[in-house]
Amino acid sequence: MLKIKLARFGKKNQPHFRIIVNEARSRRDGEYMAQLGSYAPAETPKLLEIDMKEYNEWLKKGAQPTDTVASLAKRFESVTPFPKKKAQISRKAKAKLVAAKAEAAKPKEEAVAKEEVAPEVTEKIKEEVAAPVEAVEVKAEAVAKEEVTAPAEDSKTETK
């Protein structure tokens, strides 16, 4: 049985394939009956050349294409065999965007919350906060006055 298959050539990690017609049981890279084209997936852009006239003649003679060769032939017949892929954002960049959007949403929520509070309530809160602050300031002044006279006594007690 005849097969239309890929024969691998090229260096390590730089494959280059020939599209060939060969007996199904013969070696992959051995002798072949006919070369129908070539395929270089490692190049940019990928290169694909197939003589479709000969390919169709071999199909009429009974040659069976492998799945890979059949898909490559289908691609070759299309207008754009290897369309360019759209650039995609990496996972880290996506995570950063989500975090930035979350940060941007937080201040809006706080601003809405502040606007919803009635002005009387905000004044009460300011008064309640101001009273303890004044008391602390008075205590701080008293402590400061005592420190001016007290350091001598403190130093005596510490040395004993």
C-alpha positions in Angstrom: 0.0 0.0 0.0 1.3 3.5 -0.9 1.4 6.2 1.7 1.9 10.0 1.4 3.9 10.8 4.4 6.5 13.1 6.0 10.2 12.3 5.9 12.2 14.2 8.5 15.4 16.0 7.7 17.4 18.8 9.3 19.3 19.2 12.5 18.3 18.5 16.0 15.6 21.0 17.1 15.5 22.4 13.5 13.2 20.0 11.6 12.5 20.1 7.9 10.1 17.7 6.3 9.7 16.4 2.8 6.3 15.3 1.7 6.9 12.0 -0.1 5.1 9.0 -1.6 6.5 5.7 -0.3 5.5 2.1 0.5 3.8 2.0 3.9 6.2 -0.6 5.3 9.4 1.1 4.2 11.6 3.3 6.4 10.5 6.9 7.1 13.7 8.5 5.8 14.6 5.9 3.2 14.2 5.9 -0.5 10.9 7.2 -1.9 9.0 7.1 -5.2 8.2 10.8 -5.5 8.6 14.1 -3.6 5.4 16.2 -3.5 6.6 19.1 -1.4 8.2 20.3 1.7 7.3 21.7 5.2 9.5 23.7 7.5 7.7 24.3 10.8 10.8 25.8 12.6 11.1 28.8 10.3 9.3 32.0 10.8 6.9 32.2 9.1 6.3 28.5 8.6 7.0 27.3 5.1 4.7 24.9 3.3 5.0 23.9 -0.4 2.9 21.1 -2.0 2.5 20.3 -5.6 -1.3 19.8 -5.4 -1.5 18.5 -9.0 0.8 15.6 -8.2 -0.8 15.1 -4.8 -4.2 14.7 -6.3 -2.8 12.3 -9.0 -1.3 10.1 -6.3 -4.6 10.1 -4.4 -6.3 8.9 -7.6 -3.8 6.1 -7.9 -4.7 4.9 -4.4 -2.0 6.5 -2.1 -3.3 7.1 1.4 -2.1 10.4 3.1 -1.3 10.3 6.8 -3.4 12.4 9.0 -0.7 15.1 9.3 -0.1 15.3 5.5 -3.9 15.4 4.9 -4.2 18.4 7.4 -1.2 20.1 5.8 -2.8 19.7 2.3 -6.0 21.2 3.6 -4.1 24.1 5.1 -2.2 24.6 1.8 -5.5 24.8 -0.1 -6.8 27.6 2.2 -5.9 31.2 1.6 -3.9 31.6 4.8 -2.3 28.3 5.8 -0.7 29.6 9.0 -2.6 32.7 10.2 -0.9 35.0 12.6 -2.0 34.6 16.2 -3.2 37.6 18.2 -0.9 38.7 20.9 -2.1 37.5 24.3 -1.4 38.9 27.8 0.6 36.6 30.1 -1.0 35.3 33.4 1.1 37.7 35.5 0.0 40.7 33.4 -3.6 39.7 33.7 -3.3 39.4 37.5 -1.8 42.8 37.6 -4.6 44.3 35.6 -7.2 42.7 37.8 -5.4 44.0 40.9 -5.2 47.5 39.4 -8.9 47.5 38.6 -9.7 46.4 42.1 -7.5 49.2 43.5 -9.3 51.7 41.2 -12.7 50.5 42.4 -11.9 50.8 46.1 -11.6 54.7 46.3 -14.9 55.0 44.4 -16.7 52.9 47.0 -15.2 54.9 49.9 -16.2 58.1 48.3 -19.7 56.9 47.8 -19.8 55.8 51.4 -18.6 59.2 52.6 -21.2 61.0 50.6 -24.1 58.9 51.9 -23.3 59.8 55.6 -25.4 62.7 56.8 -23.5 66.0 57.7 -24.8 65.9 61.3 -23.3 62.5 61.8 -19.9 63.6 60.5 -19.9 66.6 62.9 -20.7 64.4 65.9 -17.9 62.1 64.9 -15.5 65.0 64.7 -16.5 66.3 68.1 -16.2 62.8 69.7 -12.7 62.4 68.2 -11.7 66.0 69.1 -12.5 65.7 72.8 -10.1 62.8 73.6 -7.4 64.5 71.4 -7.7 67.6 73.5 -7.4 65.6 76.7 -4.3 63.8 75.5 -2.8 67.2 74.5 -3.4 68.5 78.1 -1.9 65.3 79.6 1.1 65.6 77.3 1.7 69.2 78.4 1.5 68.2 82.1 3.9 65.4 81.6 6.3 67.7 79.8 6.3 70.1 82.7 7.0 67.3 85.2 9.8 66.0 83.1 11.6 69.3 83.3 11.8 69.0 87.1 11.7 65.2 87.5 14.7 63.9 85.5 17.0 64.4 88.4 14.8 62.2 90.7 14.4 59.5 88.0 18.2 59.3 87.4 18.8 58.8 91.2 16.3 56.0 91.4 17.7 54.2 88.3 21.3 54.2 89.6 20.4 52.6 93.0 
